[in-house]
């Protein structure tokens, strides 16, 4: 890695979906084989999206969703294995946190399976009191609403 060629980019139109899919497959056990169409949707619905490049090779990626005031969540922090342990992951997360759509919110969340210590060094704290999840397959058990009443709006 030549640090002179490493660049961070927050222009989501520059994301190379094929390289991103490869980065997920090689780096993220929790996100194998994500289809390009769904990656494209996730990127379109995220702000900010930050990529890390070594020349023309995408070596890092992170995205966030935020209401800009109260809550934000950082998703999918990835650094290619060949570039890990060089400070790029920390700089990637800090770049997302510094983005104007994130840097003023009251709380920033993220989920991680095995990297708690990494995020603690950045300043994140464990928060077990707010962790809940519902998965797509569980939606089928919910009552189906076929029409939204105008009274609800």
TIGUPA-593022 format. One record per residue: residue number from 0; residue in three letters; chain; x, y, z of N, C-alpha, C, CB in turn. Coordinates in steps of 0.05 Angstrom, whole numbers, plus 5000, padded with zeros to 4 digits. Glycine has a CB too. Layout:
BEGIN
+-----+-----+----+------+------+------+-------+-------+-------+------+------+------+-------+-------+-------+
:   i :  aa : ch : n.c1 : n.c2 : n.c3 : ca.c1 : ca.c2 : ca.c3 : c.c1 : c.c2 : c.c3 : cb.c1 : cb.c2 : cb.c3 :
+-----+-----+----+------+------+------+-------+-------+-------+------+------+------+-------+-------+-------+
: NUM : ALA :  A :    X :    Y :    Z :     X :     Y :     Z :    X :    Y :    Z :     X :     Y :     Z :
...
+-----+-----+----+------+------+------+-------+-------+-------+------+------+------+-------+-------+-------+
//
This chain:
BEGIN
+-----+-----+----+------+------+------+-------+-------+-------+------+------+------+-------+-------+-------+
:   i :  aa : ch : n.c1 : n.c2 : n.c3 : ca.c1 : ca.c2 : ca.c3 : c.c1 : c.c2 : c.c3 : cb.c1 : cb.c2 : cb.c3 :
+-----+-----+----+------+------+------+-------+-------+-------+------+------+------+-------+-------+-------+
:   0 : UNK :  A : 5017 : 4976 : 5000 :  5000 :  5000 :  5000 : 5018 : 5025 : 5000 :  4981 :  5000 :  5024 :
:   1 : UNK :  A : 5013 : 5042 : 4981 :  5027 :  5067 :  4980 : 5007 : 5089 : 4989 :  5039 :  5073 :  4952 :
:   2 : UNK :  A : 5011 : 5100 : 5012 :  4991 :  5119 :  5023 : 4987 : 5143 : 5005 :  4999 :  5128 :  5050 :
:   3 : UNK :  A : 5005 : 5149 : 4987 :  5002 :  5172 :  4969 : 4979 : 5167 : 4950 :  5028 :  5177 :  4953 :
:   4 : UNK :  A : 4972 : 5142 : 4945 :  4951 :  5136 :  4926 : 4924 : 5131 : 4939 :  4959 :  5112 :  4909 :
:   5 : UNK :  A : 4923 : 5130 : 4965 :  4898 :  5124 :  4979 : 4880 : 5150 : 4979 :  4903 :  5115 :  5008 :
:   6 : UNK :  A : 4855 : 5147 : 4970 :  4837 :  5170 :  4969 : 4810 : 5161 : 4981 :  4834 :  5180 :  4940 :
:   7 : UNK :  A : 4798 : 5180 : 4995 :  4771 :  5176 :  5006 : 4752 : 5192 : 4989 :  4769 :  5184 :  5036 :
:   8 : UNK :  A : 4729 : 5181 : 4982 :  4710 :  5194 :  4965 : 4682 : 5192 : 4977 :  4711 :  5182 :  4936 :
:   9 : UNK :  A : 4668 : 5214 : 4978 :  4641 :  5214 :  4989 : 4620 : 5218 : 4967 :  4637 :  5235 :  5010 :
:  10 : UNK :  A : 4628 : 5215 : 4942 :  4609 :  5217 :  4919 : 4599 : 5189 : 4913 :  4624 :  5230 :  4894 :
:  11 : UNK :  A : 4574 : 5183 : 4920 :  4564 :  5156 :  4917 : 4560 : 5148 : 4888 :  4538 :  5153 :  4931 :
:  12 : UNK :  A : 4560 : 5167 : 4870 :  4559 :  5161 :  4841 : 4584 : 5148 : 4831 :  4552 :  5186 :  4825 :
:  13 : UNK :  A : 4605 : 5150 : 4847 :  4631 :  5138 :  4839 : 4634 : 5108 : 4848 :  4654 :  5154 :  4851 :
:  14 : UNK :  A : 4614 : 5098 : 4864 :  4616 :  5070 :  4873 : 4616 : 5051 : 4850 :  4593 :  5064 :  4893 :
:  15 : UNK :  A : 4635 : 5034 : 4848 :  4636 :  5013 :  4828 : 4622 : 4988 : 4840 :  4666 :  5006 :  4819 :
:  16 : UNK :  A : 4598 : 4982 : 4831 :  4583 :  4961 :  4843 : 4596 : 4933 : 4842 :  4556 :  4959 :  4830 :
:  17 : UNK :  A : 4610 : 4928 : 4820 :  4624 :  4902 :  4817 : 4647 : 4900 : 4837 :  4634 :  4899 :  4789 :
:  18 : UNK :  A : 4662 : 4922 : 4840 :  4684 :  4921 :  4860 : 4672 : 4920 : 4888 :  4702 :  4946 :  4857 :
:  19 : UNK :  A : 4650 : 4934 : 4893 :  4637 :  4933 :  4919 : 4628 : 4904 : 4926 :  4614 :  4953 :  4921 :
:  20 : UNK :  A : 4615 : 4891 : 4907 :  4606 :  4864 :  4911 : 4630 : 4846 : 4918 :  4591 :  4854 :  4886 :
:  21 : UNK :  A : 4652 : 4849 : 4903 :  4676 :  4834 :  4909 : 4687 : 4840 : 4937 :  4697 :  4840 :  4887 :
:  22 : UNK :  A : 4686 : 4865 : 4945 :  4696 :  4873 :  4971 : 4679 : 4860 : 4993 :  4695 :  4903 :  4974 :
:  23 : UNK :  A : 4652 : 4860 : 4990 :  4635 :  4846 :  5009 : 4642 : 4816 : 5010 :  4605 :  4849 :  5000 :
:  24 : UNK :  A : 4644 : 4804 : 4987 :  4649 :  4775 :  4986 : 4676 : 4767 : 4998 :  4648 :  4765 :  4957 :
:  25 : UNK :  A : 4696 : 4784 : 4995 :  4722 :  4777 :  5006 : 4727 : 4786 : 5035 :  4743 :  4790 :  4988 :
:  26 : UNK :  A : 4710 : 4804 : 5045 :  4715 :  4816 :  5071 : 4693 : 4810 : 5091 :  4718 :  4845 :  5068 :
:  27 : UNK :  A : 4669 : 4808 : 5083 :  4646 :  4808 :  5102 : 4632 : 4781 : 5102 :  4626 :  4831 :  5095 :
:  28 : UNK :  A : 4637 : 4765 : 5122 :  4624 :  4739 :  5124 : 4593 : 4742 : 5126 :  4634 :  4723 :  5148 :
:  29 : UNK :  A : 4585 : 4765 : 5136 :  4557 :  4770 :  5141 : 4542 : 4781 : 5117 :  4554 :  4789 :  5164 :
:  30 : UNK :  A : 4556 : 4785 : 5095 :  4544 :  4798 :  5071 : 4552 : 4785 : 5045 :  4550 :  4827 :  5071 :
:  31 : UNK :  A : 4554 : 4759 : 5045 :  4563 :  4744 :  5022 : 4541 : 4745 : 5000 :  4570 :  4716 :  5029 :
:  32 : UNK :  A : 4550 : 4748 : 4975 :  4533 :  4745 :  4952 : 4510 : 4764 : 4951 :  4523 :  4717 :  4950 :
:  33 : UNK :  A : 4514 : 4788 : 4960 :  4493 :  4808 :  4957 : 4490 : 4816 : 4928 :  4499 :  4834 :  4975 :
:  34 : UNK :  A : 4465 : 4815 : 4918 :  4461 :  4821 :  4889 : 4467 : 4850 : 4883 :  4432 :  4814 :  4881 :
:  35 : UNK :  A : 4477 : 4855 : 4859 :  4483 :  4882 :  4851 : 4459 : 4901 : 4852 :  4495 :  4882 :  4822 :
:  36 : UNK :  A : 4436 : 4891 : 4845 :  4412 :  4907 :  4845 : 4405 : 4917 : 4873 :  4388 :  4891 :  4833 :
:  37 : UNK :  A : 4409 : 4900 : 4893 :  4403 :  4908 :  4920 : 4424 : 4926 : 4931 :  4400 :  4883 :  4938 :
:  38 : UNK :  A : 4449 : 4922 : 4924 :  4471 :  4940 :  4932 : 4465 : 4968 : 4921 :  4498 :  4930 :  4922 :
:  39 : UNK :  A : 4456 : 4969 : 4896 :  4449 :  4995 :  4884 : 4427 : 5010 : 4900 :  4441 :  4991 :  4855 :
:  40 : UNK :  A : 4407 : 4995 : 4908 :  4385 :  5006 :  4924 : 4396 : 5016 : 4951 :  4362 :  4986 :  4928 :
:  41 : UNK :  A : 4412 : 4999 : 4964 :  4423 :  5007 :  4991 : 4439 : 5033 : 4989 :  4440 :  4984 :  5002 :
:  42 : UNK :  A : 4455 : 5035 : 4968 :  4471 :  5059 :  4964 : 4453 : 5083 : 4959 :  4491 :  5055 :  4941 :
:  43 : UNK :  A : 4433 : 5080 : 4942 :  4415 :  5102 :  4935 : 4400 : 5112 : 4960 :  4395 :  5093 :  4914 :
:  44 : UNK :  A : 4395 : 5094 : 4979 :  4379 :  5102 :  5003 : 4398 : 5110 : 5027 :  4362 :  5079 :  5012 :
:  45 : UNK :  A : 4423 : 5110 : 5022 :  4442 :  5117 :  5044 : 4455 : 5144 : 5038 :  4464 :  5095 :  5046 :
:  46 : UNK :  A : 4461 : 5158 : 5060 :  4475 :  5184 :  5058 : 4487 : 5190 : 5085 :  4455 :  5206 :  5049 :
:  47 : UNK :  A : 4513 : 5191 : 5087 :  4533 :  5190 :  5065 : 4541 : 5162 : 5058 :  4557 :  5206 :  5073 :
:  48 : UNK :  A : 4554 : 5160 : 5035 :  4568 :  5136 :  5026 : 4597 : 5144 : 5022 :  4554 :  5124 :  5000 :
:  49 : UNK :  A : 4615 : 5129 : 5034 :  4643 :  5136 :  5032 : 4658 : 5112 : 5022 :  4655 :  5146 :  5059 :
:  50 : UNK :  A : 4675 : 5116 : 5001 :  4692 :  5095 :  4991 : 4721 : 5102 : 4995 :  4685 :  5090 :  4961 :
:  51 : UNK :  A : 4738 : 5082 : 4995 :  4767 :  5085 :  4997 : 4779 : 5072 : 4973 :  4778 :  5073 :  5024 :
:  52 : UNK :  A : 4798 : 5086 : 4961 :  4810 :  5077 :  4936 : 4840 : 5076 : 4937 :  4801 :  5094 :  4912 :
:  53 : UNK :  A : 4852 : 5056 : 4926 :  4881 :  5055 :  4921 : 4883 : 5055 : 4890 :  4895 :  5029 :  4934 :
:  54 : UNK :  A : 4887 : 5079 : 4880 :  4886 :  5082 :  4851 : 4858 : 5077 : 4841 :  4906 :  5063 :  4837 :
:  55 : UNK :  A : 4855 : 5057 : 4823 :  4828 :  5050 :  4813 : 4816 : 5027 : 4827 :  4830 :  5044 :  4783 :
:  56 : UNK :  A : 4828 : 5017 : 4848 :  4818 :  4994 :  4863 : 4803 : 5004 : 4889 :  4841 :  4975 :  4871 :
:  57 : UNK :  A : 4778 : 4996 : 4891 :  4762 :  5003 :  4915 : 4771 : 4984 : 4937 :  4731 :  5000 :  4910 :
:  58 : UNK :  A : 4781 : 4996 : 4959 :  4792 :  4980 :  4981 : 4776 : 4984 : 5007 :  4821 :  4986 :  4985 :
:  59 : UNK :  A : 4757 : 5002 : 5006 :  4741 :  5007 :  5030 : 4714 : 5019 : 5023 :  4756 :  5026 :  5049 :
:  60 : UNK :  A : 4696 : 5015 : 5042 :  4669 :  5025 :  5038 : 4655 : 5027 : 5065 :  4653 :  5005 :  5019 :
:  61 : UNK :  A : 4638 : 5047 : 5068 :  4620 :  5049 :  5091 : 4597 : 5067 : 5082 :  4634 :  5061 :  5116 :
:  62 : UNK :  A : 4574 : 5063 : 5095 :  4551 :  5079 :  5088 : 4536 : 5085 : 5114 :  4532 :  5065 :  5067 :
:  63 : UNK :  A : 4518 : 5105 : 5114 :  4502 :  5112 :  5137 : 4474 : 5120 : 5128 :  4515 :  5134 :  5153 :
:  64 : UNK :  A : 4456 : 5117 : 5146 :  4429 :  5129 :  5143 : 4425 : 5147 : 5167 :  4407 :  5106 :  5141 :
:  65 : UNK :  A : 4411 : 5169 : 5162 :  4408 :  5189 :  5183 : 4384 : 5207 : 5178 :  4433 :  5206 :  5186 :
:  66 : UNK :  A : 4372 : 5216 : 5200 :  4351 :  5237 :  5197 : 4364 : 5265 : 5199 :  4329 :  5233 :  5219 :
:  67 : UNK :  A : 4390 : 5266 : 5204 :  4405 :  5291 :  5205 : 4403 : 5306 : 5231 :  4395 :  5308 :  5184 :
:  68 : UNK :  A : 4386 : 5296 : 5250 :  4383 :  5310 :  5275 : 4385 : 5292 : 5299 :  4355 :  5324 :  5275 :
:  69 : UNK :  A : 4369 : 5271 : 5299 :  4367 :  5254 :  5323 : 4383 : 5228 : 5322 :  4339 :  5247 :  5329 :
:  70 : UNK :  A : 4381 : 5214 : 5300 :  4394 :  5187 :  5298 : 4407 : 5183 : 5271 :  4373 :  5166 :  5303 :
:  71 : UNK :  A : 4429 : 5168 : 5272 :  4442 :  5159 :  5248 : 4452 : 5130 : 5255 :  4466 :  5178 :  5240 :
:  72 : UNK :  A : 4455 : 5115 : 5234 :  4467 :  5088 :  5237 : 4488 : 5084 : 5215 :  4444 :  5066 :  5234 :
:  73 : UNK :  A : 4511 : 5074 : 5223 :  4532 :  5068 :  5204 : 4530 : 5039 : 5197 :  4560 :  5075 :  5217 :
:  74 : UNK :  A : 4532 : 5033 : 5172 :  4529 :  5006 :  5161 : 4553 : 4998 : 5145 :  4503 :  5004 :  5144 :
:  75 : UNK :  A : 4558 : 4972 : 5144 :  4576 :  4960 :  5124 : 4604 : 4972 : 5122 :  4563 :  4961 :  5098 :
:  76 : UNK :  A : 4617 : 4974 : 5145 :  4645 :  4985 :  5145 : 4663 : 4962 : 5135 :  4653 :  4995 :  5173 :
:  77 : UNK :  A : 4676 : 4967 : 5112 :  4693 :  4947 :  5100 : 4720 : 4958 : 5092 :  4679 :  4935 :  5075 :
:  78 : UNK :  A : 4741 : 4944 : 5099 :  4767 :  4950 :  5088 : 4779 : 4923 : 5078 :  4786 :  4963 :  5111 :
:  79 : UNK :  A : 4789 : 4924 : 5054 :  4800 :  4900 :  5041 : 4822 : 4888 : 5060 :  4813 :  4906 :  5014 :
:  80 : UNK :  A : 4822 : 4862 : 5062 :  4841 :  4848 :  5081 : 4870 : 4857 : 5077 :  4839 :  4818 :  5077 :
:  81 : UNK :  A : 4878 : 4862 : 5053 :  4906 :  4870 :  5048 : 4913 : 4898 : 5059 :  4912 :  4869 :  5018 :
:  82 : UNK :  A : 4892 : 4914 : 5067 :  4896 :  4941 :  5075 : 4888 : 4945 : 5105 :  4880 :  4960 :  5058 :
:  83 : UNK :  A : 4880 : 4924 : 5118 :  4872 :  4926 :  5146 : 4897 : 4930 : 5164 :  4857 :  4901 :  5155 :
:  84 : UNK :  A : 4892 : 4941 : 5188 :  4913 :  4946 :  5208 : 4931 : 4968 : 5200 :  4929 :  4921 :  5214 :
:  85 : UNK :  A : 4921 : 4987 : 5183 :  4937 :  5010 :  5174 : 4924 : 5036 : 5181 :  4943 :  5007 :  5144 :
:  86 : UNK :  A : 4902 : 5036 : 5196 :  4889 :  5060 :  5204 : 4867 : 5069 : 5184 :  4908 :  5082 :  5206 :
:  87 : UNK :  A : 4863 : 5054 : 5162 :  4843 :  5063 :  5143 : 4815 : 5059 : 5153 :  4847 :  5047 :  5117 :
:  88 : UNK :  A : 4810 : 5037 : 5168 :  4783 :  5033 :  5178 : 4775 : 5055 : 5197 :  4782 :  5006 :  5193 :
:  89 : UNK :  A : 4793 : 5063 : 5214 :  4787 :  5085 :  5233 : 4782 : 5110 : 5218 :  4811 :  5089 :  5252 :
:  90 : UNK :  A : 4798 : 5117 : 5198 :  4794 :  5141 :  5182 : 4768 : 5140 : 5167 :  4818 :  5145 :  5163 :
:  91 : UNK :  A : 4761 : 5116 : 5158 :  4735 :  5112 :  5143 : 4712 : 5119 : 5162 :  4733 :  5084 :  5133 :
:  92 : UNK :  A : 4712 : 5107 : 5186 :  4690 :  5113 :  5205 : 4690 : 5142 : 5213 :  4693 :  5095 :  5230 :
:  93 : UNK :  A : 4713 : 5154 : 5218 :  4715 :  5182 :  5225 : 4705 : 5200 : 5202 :  4743 :  5189 :  5232 :
:  94 : UNK :  A : 4709 : 5192 : 5177 :  4700 :  5207 :  5154 : 4669 : 5207 : 5154 :  4711 :  5196 :  5128 :
:  95 : UNK :  A : 4657 : 5184 : 5159 :  4628 :  5182 :  5160 : 4618 : 5199 : 5183 :  4619 :  5153 :  5164 :
:  96 : UNK :  A : 4630 : 5197 : 5206 :  4621 :  5213 :  5230 : 4624 : 5243 : 5225 :  4638 :  5205 :  5254 :
:  97 : UNK :  A : 4643 : 5251 : 5209 :  4648 :  5280 :  5204 : 4629 : 5291 : 5183 :  4676 :  5284 :  5196 :
:  98 : UNK :  A : 4615 : 5274 : 5169 :  4598 :  5284 :  5147 : 4575 : 5301 : 5159 :  4586 :  5260 :  5132 :
:  99 : UNK :  A : 4568 : 5323 : 5146 :  4547 :  5341 :  5156 : 4520 : 5328 : 5161 :  4544 :  5364 :  5137 :
: 100 : UNK :  A : 4515 : 5306 : 5148 :  4489 :  5292 :  5152 : 4489 : 5274 : 5177 :  4481 :  5276 :  5128 :
: 101 : UNK :  A : 4513 : 5271 : 5189 :  4517 :  5254 :  5212 : 4527 : 5269 : 5236 :  4535 :  5230 :  5206 :
: 102 : UNK :  A : 4545 : 5289 : 5232 :  4560 :  5300 :  5254 : 4544 : 5317 : 5274 :  4581 :  5317 :  5243 :
: 103 : UNK :  A : 4519 : 5322 : 5269 :  4503 :  5337 :  5288 : 4481 : 5320 : 5302 :  4490 :  5360 :  5274 :
: 104 : UNK :  A : 4479 : 5295 : 5296 :  4458 :  5278 :  5307 : 4464 : 5272 : 5337 :  4454 :  5252 :  5291 :
: 105 : UNK :  A : 4443 : 5267 : 5352 :  4446 :  5261 :  5381 : 4460 : 5234 : 5385 :  4419 :  5261 :  5394 :
: 106 : UNK :  A : 4452 : 5214 : 5370 :  4464 :  5187 :  5374 : 4470 : 5174 : 5347 :  4445 :  5169 :  5390 :
: 107 : UNK :  A : 4493 : 5161 : 5345 :  4501 :  5146 :  5321 : 4504 : 5117 : 5330 :  4527 :  5157 :  5309 :
: 108 : UNK :  A : 4489 : 5100 : 5316 :  4489 :  5071 :  5322 : 4505 : 5057 : 5300 :  4461 :  5060 :  5323 :
: 109 : UNK :  A : 4514 : 5033 : 5308 :  4525 :  5014 :  5288 : 4523 : 4986 : 5300 :  4555 :  5021 :  5281 :
: 110 : UNK :  A : 4523 : 4967 : 5283 :  4522 :  4939 :  5292 : 4548 : 4925 : 5283 :  4497 :  4924 :  5281 :
: 111 : UNK :  A : 4559 : 4909 : 5301 :  4582 :  4894 :  5294 : 4581 : 4867 : 5309 :  4608 :  4910 :  5302 :
: 112 : UNK :  A : 4592 : 4847 : 5295 :  4592 :  4820 :  5307 : 4617 : 4815 : 5324 :  4589 :  4799 :  5285 :
: 113 : UNK :  A : 4640 : 4822 : 5313 :  4665 :  4815 :  5326 : 4684 : 4839 : 5330 :  4679 :  4794 :  5310 :
: 114 : UNK :  A : 4677 : 4863 : 5322 :  4696 :  4885 :  5322 : 4690 : 4906 : 5344 :  4696 :  4898 :  5295 :
: 115 : UNK :  A : 4678 : 4898 : 5366 :  4672 :  4917 :  5387 : 4696 : 4933 : 5396 :  4659 :  4902 :  5410 :
: 116 : UNK :  A : 4719 : 4920 : 5400 :  4743 :  4934 :  5410 : 4752 : 4955 : 5390 :  4765 :  4913 :  5415 :
: 117 : UNK :  A : 4750 : 4949 : 5364 :  4758 :  4969 :  5344 : 4741 : 4994 : 5347 :  4755 :  4957 :  5315 :
: 118 : UNK :  A : 4714 : 4991 : 5349 :  4697 :  5014 :  5351 : 4699 : 5028 : 5378 :  4668 :  5005 :  5347 :
: 119 : UNK :  A : 4705 : 5013 : 5399 :  4709 :  5026 :  5425 : 4733 : 5045 : 5424 :  4714 :  5005 :  5447 :
: 120 : UNK :  A : 4754 : 5038 : 5409 :  4777 :  5056 :  5407 : 4770 : 5082 : 5392 :  4800 :  5041 :  5392 :
: 121 : UNK :  A : 4749 : 5082 : 5377 :  4740 :  5106 :  5363 : 4722 : 5122 : 5381 :  4725 :  5098 :  5337 :
: 122 : UNK :  A : 4710 : 5109 : 5401 :  4693 :  5124 :  5420 : 4665 : 5112 : 5423 :  4690 :  5152 :  5411 :
: 123 : UNK :  A : 4658 : 5091 : 5407 :  4632 :  5079 :  5411 : 4631 : 5063 : 5437 :  4626 :  5060 :  5387 :
: 124 : UNK :  A : 4607 : 5061 : 5447 :  4603 :  5045 :  5472 : 4582 : 5024 : 5467 :  4594 :  5064 :  5495 :
: 125 : UNK :  A : 4584 : 5002 : 5481 :  4563 :  4981 :  5479 : 4537 : 4992 : 5490 :  4572 :  4955 :  5494 :
: 126 : UNK :  A : 4515 : 4984 : 5477 :  4489 :  4994 :  5484 : 4469 : 4972 : 5481 :  4481 :  5019 :  5466 :
: 127 : UNK :  A : 4465 : 4957 : 5502 :  4448 :  4933 :  5501 : 4418 : 4941 : 5505 :  4456 :  4913 :  5521 :
: 128 : UNK :  A : 4413 : 4964 : 5514 :  4385 :  4971 :  5521 : 4368 : 4977 : 5497 :  4385 :  4995 :  5539 :
: 129 : UNK :  A : 4379 : 4982 : 5474 :  4362 :  4990 :  5451 : 4363 : 4970 : 5428 :  4370 :  5017 :  5441 :
: 130 : UNK :  A : 4376 : 4947 : 5432 :  4380 :  4929 :  5410 : 4356 : 4911 : 5406 :  4405 :  4912 :  5414 :
: 131 : UNK :  A : 4342 : 4914 : 5384 :  4320 :  4897 :  5376 : 4321 : 4895 : 5346 :  4292 :  4908 :  5386 :
: 132 : UNK :  A : 4310 : 4873 : 5335 :  4310 :  4869 :  5306 : 4286 : 4853 : 5298 :  4337 :  4856 :  5297 :
: 133 : UNK :  A : 4276 : 4857 : 5274 :  4257 :  4840 :  5262 : 4267 : 4834 : 5234 :  4228 :  4853 :  5261 :
: 134 : UNK :  A : 4266 : 4809 : 5226 :  4277 :  4801 :  5200 : 4254 : 4797 : 5179 :  4292 :  4775 :  5203 :
: 135 : UNK :  A : 4261 : 4799 : 5154 :  4242 :  4798 :  5133 : 4224 : 4773 : 5135 :  4256 :  4797 :  5106 :
: 136 : UNK :  A : 4235 : 4750 : 5141 :  4218 :  4726 :  5143 : 4198 : 4728 : 5166 :  4236 :  4701 :  5148 :
: 137 : UNK :  A : 4203 : 4745 : 5185 :  4184 :  4749 :  5207 : 4160 : 4767 : 5199 :  4198 :  4760 :  5231 :
: 138 : UNK :  A : 4164 : 4782 : 5178 :  4142 :  4800 :  5169 : 4117 : 4783 : 5162 :  4151 :  4816 :  5145 :
: 139 : UNK :  A : 4121 : 4759 : 5152 :  4098 :  4742 :  5143 : 4079 : 4736 : 5166 :  4108 :  4716 :  5132 :
: 140 : UNK :  A : 4089 : 4737 : 5191 :  4072 :  4731 :  5214 : 4056 : 4756 : 5223 :  4088 :  4722 :  5237 :
: 141 : UNK :  A : 4062 : 4779 : 5212 :  4047 :  4803 :  5219 : 4021 : 4805 : 5204 :  4064 :  4828 :  5213 :
: 142 : UNK :  A : 4001 : 4817 : 5216 :  3976 :  4821 :  5202 : 3981 : 4836 : 5176 :  3955 :  4836 :  5219 :
: 143 : UNK :  A : 3969 : 4827 : 5155 :  3973 :  4840 :  5129 : 3954 : 4864 : 5126 :  3969 :  4820 :  5106 :
: 144 : UNK :  A : 3965 : 4886 : 5118 :  3949 :  4910 :  5113 : 3949 : 4913 : 5082 :  3961 :  4936 :  5128 :
: 145 : UNK :  A : 3926 : 4912 : 5070 :  3924 :  4914 :  5041 : 3920 : 4942 : 5032 :  3903 :  4896 :  5031 :
: 146 : UNK :  A : 3908 : 4959 : 5049 :  3903 :  4986 :  5041 : 3907 : 5004 : 5065 :  3874 :  4989 :  5030 :
: 147 : UNK :  A : 3921 : 5026 : 5061 :  3925 :  5045 :  5082 : 3901 : 5064 : 5083 :  3952 :  5061 :  5079 :
: 148 : UNK :  A : 3888 : 5066 : 5105 :  3865 :  5083 :  5108 : 3873 : 5112 : 5108 :  3850 :  5077 :  5134 :
: 149 : UNK :  A : 3857 : 5128 : 5095 :  3863 :  5157 :  5095 : 3861 : 5169 : 5123 :  3844 :  5172 :  5075 :
: 150 : UNK :  A : 3847 : 5155 : 5141 :  3845 :  5165 :  5168 : 3872 : 5163 : 5183 :  3823 :  5150 :  5183 :
: 151 : UNK :  A : 3889 : 5145 : 5174 :  3915 :  5141 :  5187 : 3935 : 5163 : 5179 :  3927 :  5114 :  5180 :
: 152 : UNK :  A : 3929 : 5176 : 5158 :  3948 :  5195 :  5147 : 3944 : 5222 : 5159 :  3946 :  5197 :  5117 :
+-----+-----+----+------+------+------+-------+-------+-------+------+------+------+-------+-------+-------+
//
